[in-house]
Amino acid sequence: MSRTDILSEIKEAEQKADQAVSNAETEKKNAVAQARSAAVKRKQAEVAKIRADAEAAIAAEQASLEESKAAKIAEGETEAAGIEEAARDKIKEVNDFLTNEFERAINASS
């Protein structure tokens, strides 16, 4: 084999090697881009899941608080009705007492 043939083969081998390196770098860039894209999608899915879970927990807690609030309001209304009933009874007693005292004062002065 002549020197020219050997140099041609070396040059051809270098070109194939350069092409192989170029192809490998292109594949590497594509793989990295796909991995980043997959990571972004996965992160977005996780964030969406966390947000949905948090919103569900908040909604459940709000429902619980609404039930507690309704129970406290009902309890307060019941208590207020009892106080109002007791007050009506006391008002009758006070009216009777004042009427008796007024009549006694009038009778005493007459």
BELPEZI-V984759 format. One line per field, one symbol per residue. phi: phi as a letter, one per 30 degrees, with the letter a starting at -180 (. if undefined). psi: psi as a letter, one per 30 degrees, with the letter a starting at -180 (. if undefined). Layout:
BEGIN
phi->???
psi->???
END
This chain:
BEGIN
phi->.ddddddddddddddddddddddddddddddddddddddddddddddddddddddddddddddddddddddddddddddddddddddddddddddddddddddddddddd
psi->kleeeeeeeeeeeeeeeeeeeeeeeeeeeeeeeeeeeeeeeeeeeeeeeeeeeeeeeeeeeeeeeeeeeeeeeeeeeeeeeeeeeeeeeeeeeeeeeeeeeeeeeeeef.
END
